[in-house]
Amino acid sequence: MKQGFWILVKDIIRKADVVLEILDARMPDLTRNKRLEQYAALSGKRLILVLNKKDIISQTAIKNIEKNYSGQDYVLVSSKGHKGMSRFIGAIKSKAKRDVLKVAFIGYPNTGKSSLINLLSKGGKAKTSLESGLTRGVQLIAGKGGLRLIDTPGVVPYEGREEVLLGLTSAVSPDKLNDPEAVAYELLGIFKKGNPNALEREYGLDTDLDTEELLLEFGKKRGMLLKGGIVDERRAAIKLLTDWHNGKIRV
């Protein structure tokens, strides 16, 4: 299915005027797909990075995004909070040479692709008839501001570190993960790099510790101990990831 998906994506990119890569603003670099971006570049198509979930990141993270993505074609939005939609549409239509644009939405699971399509569509995702030449299964949706939204069936498949990305993007409940500790280590690394003060403020953790030591310290402070005083790392990881999913800590 993965290879079939990429064949479909290439076809969609060729037929789109603008390609939107939907990212999770909490971890934009992790949810970018270089293969997708390469396809868009080779096709000569404009690609906009859409960093969604602005409502659940800190001001520190917003400033980091503005700094790190300066000079890139991106927009920061919140599909849940309906924030930045006018700017979003404006960004899509800027540099356009035609009044009606076909816009493709592509992204990893749980980054908010469907929510953004619904917000930009007319009449709550009113589908138009499939245009001749578009791949079967792909729908054209009448959008606001003269946009034609291309709704891709499915999302970009994970390659490699699937469970880590599923856990970080909240696509899988923490207690359903096979290795929540590995996901928690990745999350702690994100905070150490992007917003260590959040860990210090919320949990009283010493962010000079490495990620494995941080998880042990987190579990110890919450009394998550097995016999002999050993920290129950799985339980600690699940708790930390649950806090992350619920927005208790923001990168």
matplotlib code that plots the C-alpha trace (Angstrom):
import matplotlib.pyplot as plt

x = [0.0, 2.9, 4.2, 0.7, 0.2, 3.2, 2.1, -1.2, 0.6, 2.7, -0.4, -2.2, 0.9, 1.0, -2.6, -2.6, -1.7, -0.6, 0.4, -0.2, 2.0, 0.1, 2.4, 1.9, 3.1, 4.3, 6.9, 7.0, 10.4, 9.3, 6.1, 7.7, 8.2, 11.2, 10.0, 6.8, 8.6, 11.0, 8.1, 6.6, 9.9, 10.6, 7.0, 7.6, 4.7, 4.4, 4.5, 3.2, 4.1, 0.9, 1.8, -1.5, -2.4, -1.1, -3.6, -1.6, 1.9, 3.6, 4.7, 8.3, 7.5, 5.8, 8.9, 11.1, 8.9, 9.1, 12.8, 13.5, 11.0, 11.9, 12.2, 10.2, 6.7, 4.7, 1.6, 0.8, -2.9, -5.3, -8.1, -9.6, -9.6, -10.4, -7.4, -5.5, -8.0, -8.1, -4.3, -4.3, -6.4, -4.4, -1.2, -2.6, -3.8, -0.7, 1.5, -1.4, -1.8, -5.4, -8.6, -9.5, -6.8, -6.6, -5.1, -3.9, -3.8, -1.3, 0.0, 0.7, -2.1, -3.6, -2.0, -5.4, -5.8, -9.5, -10.3, -8.6, -10.4, -13.7, -13.0, -12.1, -14.9, -18.2, -21.3, -19.4, -17.3, -19.7, -18.1, -18.1, -18.2, -14.8, -13.0, -11.9, -8.3, -8.2, -7.4, -10.3, -10.9, -9.7, -12.4, -12.6, -14.3, -15.7, -13.7, -13.9, -12.3, -12.4, -10.4, -10.8, -9.7, -8.2, -9.0, -6.5, -7.7, -5.7, -2.6, 1.2, 2.3, 4.9, 8.3, 10.8, 9.9, 6.2, 5.3, 7.3, 5.4, 2.1, 2.6, 3.9, 1.0, -1.6, -2.7, -2.4, -3.4, -0.2, -1.4, -1.8, 1.9, 4.2, 7.1, 5.8, 9.3, 10.9, 8.2, 8.6, 12.4, 11.7, 9.3, 11.6, 14.3, 12.0, 11.3, 15.1, 15.8, 12.7, 11.3, 13.1, 11.5, 8.2, 9.6, 11.1, 8.0, 5.4, 7.3, 10.4, 12.7, 16.4, 16.7, 20.5, 19.7, 19.6, 16.2, 16.4, 17.3, 14.5, 11.9, 13.2, 13.1, 9.6, 8.4, 10.2, 8.6, 5.2, 5.7, 5.5, 7.7, 7.9, 9.1, 12.6, 12.1, 12.6, 10.8, 8.0, 9.2, 6.3, 3.8, 5.8, 6.0, 2.3, 1.5, 3.9, 2.5, -1.0, -0.2, 1.3, -1.8, -4.1, -2.1, -0.9, 2.7, 3.4, 6.6]
y = [0.0, 2.4, 2.2, 2.6, 5.6, 7.4, 6.7, 8.4, 11.3, 11.9, 12.1, 14.4, 16.8, 16.9, 18.0, 20.5, 24.1, 24.3, 21.5, 21.9, 19.7, 19.6, 19.5, 19.2, 22.6, 20.8, 18.9, 20.3, 18.9, 15.4, 15.5, 16.8, 14.4, 15.1, 12.7, 14.6, 17.9, 16.5, 15.4, 18.8, 20.5, 18.3, 18.9, 22.7, 23.1, 25.5, 23.8, 25.5, 24.1, 24.4, 24.1, 23.2, 23.1, 26.6, 26.6, 23.9, 25.2, 27.8, 31.3, 30.0, 27.4, 30.0, 32.2, 29.2, 28.4, 32.0, 32.0, 28.5, 28.8, 32.4, 32.6, 29.4, 29.3, 28.4, 29.4, 28.8, 27.9, 26.2, 24.1, 23.5, 27.2, 28.4, 30.7, 32.0, 30.9, 34.2, 34.4, 30.8, 31.4, 34.5, 32.6, 30.0, 32.6, 34.8, 34.5, 32.8, 33.5, 32.3, 32.9, 29.2, 27.1, 23.3, 22.8, 19.4, 18.5, 15.9, 15.0, 12.3, 10.9, 13.2, 16.4, 17.9, 17.5, 16.7, 19.4, 22.0, 20.8, 21.1, 24.7, 25.8, 24.0, 25.5, 24.0, 21.6, 19.6, 19.6, 17.3, 18.3, 15.6, 14.0, 16.0, 14.2, 13.2, 13.0, 9.6, 7.5, 7.9, 11.6, 14.1, 17.7, 19.9, 23.4, 25.7, 29.3, 32.1, 30.2, 27.3, 23.7, 21.4, 18.0, 15.5, 12.7, 9.2, 8.3, 10.0, 9.8, 6.4, 6.3, 4.9, 3.7, 5.1, 4.5, 3.9, 7.0, 9.3, 7.7, 8.2, 11.8, 12.9, 11.3, 9.0, 6.1, 6.1, 5.9, 2.7, 1.0, 1.6, -1.3, 0.8, 4.0, 4.5, 5.1, 7.6, 9.3, 9.6, 11.3, 13.7, 14.6, 15.3, 17.6, 19.5, 19.6, 21.3, 23.5, 24.4, 22.9, 25.4, 23.6, 20.5, 22.4, 24.4, 21.6, 18.7, 20.2, 18.2, 18.9, 19.3, 18.8, 15.1, 12.9, 11.7, 8.3, 9.9, 12.5, 9.7, 8.0, 11.2, 11.9, 8.5, 8.8, 12.1, 10.6, 7.5, 5.2, 2.5, -1.2, -3.5, -2.6, 1.1, 0.6, 3.1, 1.7, 3.3, 2.1, 3.6, 6.8, 7.0, 6.5, 9.3, 11.7, 11.0, 11.4, 14.8, 15.7, 14.5, 16.5, 19.7, 19.8, 20.5, 22.5, 22.5]
z = [0.0, 0.7, -2.8, -4.2, -2.0, -3.3, -6.9, -6.0, -4.3, -7.4, -9.5, -7.1, -7.0, -10.8, -11.0, -8.0, -8.3, -4.7, -2.3, 1.4, 3.8, 7.1, 10.1, 13.8, 15.2, 18.4, 16.3, 12.8, 11.9, 12.9, 10.8, 7.7, 4.8, 2.6, 0.0, -0.5, -0.6, -3.2, -5.4, -5.2, -6.0, -9.0, -10.3, -10.1, -7.7, -4.8, -1.4, 1.7, 5.1, 7.3, 11.0, 12.7, 16.4, 17.2, 20.1, 22.0, 21.8, 24.0, 23.0, 23.2, 20.5, 18.4, 18.5, 17.7, 14.7, 13.5, 13.8, 12.4, 9.5, 8.5, 4.8, 4.2, 2.7, 5.9, 7.9, 11.5, 12.2, 14.6, 13.0, 16.5, 17.5, 13.9, 14.2, 11.2, 8.5, 6.7, 6.6, 5.6, 2.5, 1.8, 1.9, -0.5, -3.0, -2.8, -5.9, -7.7, -11.4, -11.6, -9.7, -9.2, -7.5, -7.0, -3.5, -2.3, 1.4, 2.4, 5.9, 8.5, 10.7, 13.3, 12.0, 11.2, 7.4, 7.5, 10.0, 7.8, 4.7, 6.5, 7.6, 4.1, 2.4, 1.5, 3.2, 5.4, 3.0, 0.0, -2.5, -6.2, -8.9, -9.6, -12.3, -15.4, -15.1, -11.3, -9.8, -8.6, -4.9, -4.9, -4.3, -5.4, -2.8, -3.4, -1.1, 0.1, -1.9, -5.2, -4.0, -5.1, -2.4, -3.3, -0.5, -0.7, 0.4, 3.4, 4.7, 4.3, 5.6, 8.3, 7.4, 10.0, 13.4, 13.1, 16.8, 18.0, 15.6, 16.3, 20.0, 19.7, 17.4, 19.7, 17.0, 19.4, 23.1, 25.3, 27.1, 23.6, 22.6, 22.6, 23.8, 25.5, 27.1, 23.6, 22.8, 26.2, 25.6, 22.3, 23.8, 26.6, 24.0, 22.2, 25.5, 26.4, 23.0, 22.6, 26.0, 29.1, 31.4, 30.9, 32.5, 35.3, 36.0, 35.7, 37.2, 39.0, 36.8, 36.3, 32.5, 32.7, 33.1, 30.0, 28.7, 30.4, 33.7, 33.3, 32.9, 36.0, 38.0, 36.7, 37.9, 41.2, 42.0, 41.4, 43.5, 40.5, 42.1, 41.9, 44.6, 45.8, 44.9, 41.2, 39.0, 36.9, 33.6, 31.5, 33.9, 34.1, 30.3, 29.9, 32.4, 30.8, 27.3, 28.6, 30.0, 26.6, 24.8, 27.2, 26.7, 30.3, 29.0, 25.9, 24.0]

ax = plt.figure().add_subplot(projection="3d")
ax.plot(x, y, z, "-o")
ax.set_aspect("equal")
plt.show()
